[in-house]
Amino acid sequence: METELDFNPMVSPHREDPHLFYRAARERPVAFSKSIGAYMVSRYADVTAVLDDPRTYSSSASLPWIYDNPPEVVAELRAGGVPETTVLVNTDPPAHEHVRALTEIAFSGARVRALLPLMHRRANELVDAFSTGSTDLVSEYAAPFVQTIIGAVIGFPPEDNARVHAWTEDLNLLWNHFVPVEDRVGAARRLGDYTRYLQGLIEERRAHPREDMISTLIHGAEGLPGLSDDYLHNYIRGKRVAGLDTTRDAITATVLIALRDPSVRAQFAADPTRTIVKAIEETLRRDAPHRGLFRITTREVELGGTLLPQGALLLLLFGSANRDPSVFPEPDGVDLDRPNVRGHVAFGRGLHFCPGAPLARAEIRVAVETLFARLPGLRLVDGYEPTYIASYFFRGLESLDVLTG
């Protein structure tokens, strides 16, 4: 029997505190949200059951399709020649294996290590540029830091970061059915420019490959063939989204925990190398920056006390699973010594575990270490209260206002 319990992360009260919904949802069978148009999967056991069974729960609906927008939006996409194919996160086996293998090469440990000097340099440049008085660590630190790194990984010229980011925000609008149609029409129109820009990069890297993701995906590697141009467009657009929002938001969430909890801050000062890594994992668990991904059932199946028909759309709520008290005792608290913290699902799990997780962890660590090493007097501005972005997929701070001296 279908169970209803509505959830809308774009508006109050769920925008400010989705855990109000998560706590209620975990006490009930798997619930259907009219606003989302999908069943909400909130308990850790149910979320991991879905992630561990890709045959029953297909990833083909993990992210929305931009061509599923209203006709006036689709008309602009077609006019701009904007391609859409499936991407890695939406791909089921056996097609998944080829793209996944190329992705792991593109995000290899060697490439992550090669980026560490850039990470340190960029973090220090941004701290040097802080204005006197108050600073917003979202717009003046975490966002530009991550934009630089993900741009370097993918292969975007640094001078193009601002316009690529604007196009990335347009893509986010097209994925979000809560956004007014007229705003999505404008976003779709601008994606035509993004398409022409990306095609230029693809052609340049086809002629002159470099050590970047675009080149790996074009030319292939380790005996694996490269990908088609249409697939590349979707892949690059998606990786720019995935590599920015989640890492940016994890950086600021980790910093906020330390600034609000004197015991965490003291541990950072006493042993930063060990405790910052532990704090990052606890932050990823407690404040998962990615709200979740969709799955679709391939057959009738019972999940969490609800019988789901074939073709049922599910939204897996990673943030809820990570605060399930049956797995993580006292889940709303901060415990840097939580023994099972690596069991969190902030990066997913199984077949679609995030291939960029090592890069994200390195970025977060360097950004947080640099900030507290350079600014031992860092503190929140008086009266600061966190507010969160209105987002379909992400859970991130709108601002993090601090005093640096």
KASUL-V588242 format. One record per run of one state. SS is the DSSP state (~ for helix, > for strand, _ for the rest). FROM is the first residue (numbers start at 1). TO is the last residue. If there is no record, write none. Layout:
# KASUL-V588242
ss = [SS;SS]
from = [FROM;FROM]
to = [TO;TO]
This chain:
# KASUL-V588242
ss = [_;>;_;~;_;>;_;>;_;~;_;>;_;~;_;~;_;~;_;~;_;~;_;>;_;~;_;~;_;~;_;~;_;>;_;>;_;~;_;~;_;~;_;>;_;>;_;>;_;>;_;>;~;_;~;_;~;_;~;_;>;_;>;_;>;_;>;_;>;_]
from = [1;4;5;19;27;31;34;38;42;44;52;57;59;66;69;71;80;88;91;95;107;109;129;134;137;138;155;158;176;181;208;213;220;221;222;224;225;229;261;262;271;272;287;290;291;292;298;301;304;306;309;313;318;322;341;344;350;353;357;375;379;381;388;389;394;395;397;398;401;404]
to = [3;4;18;26;30;33;37;41;43;51;56;58;65;68;70;79;87;90;94;106;108;128;133;136;137;154;157;175;180;207;212;219;220;221;223;224;228;260;261;270;271;286;289;290;291;297;300;303;305;308;312;317;321;340;343;349;352;356;374;378;380;387;388;393;394;396;397;400;403;405]
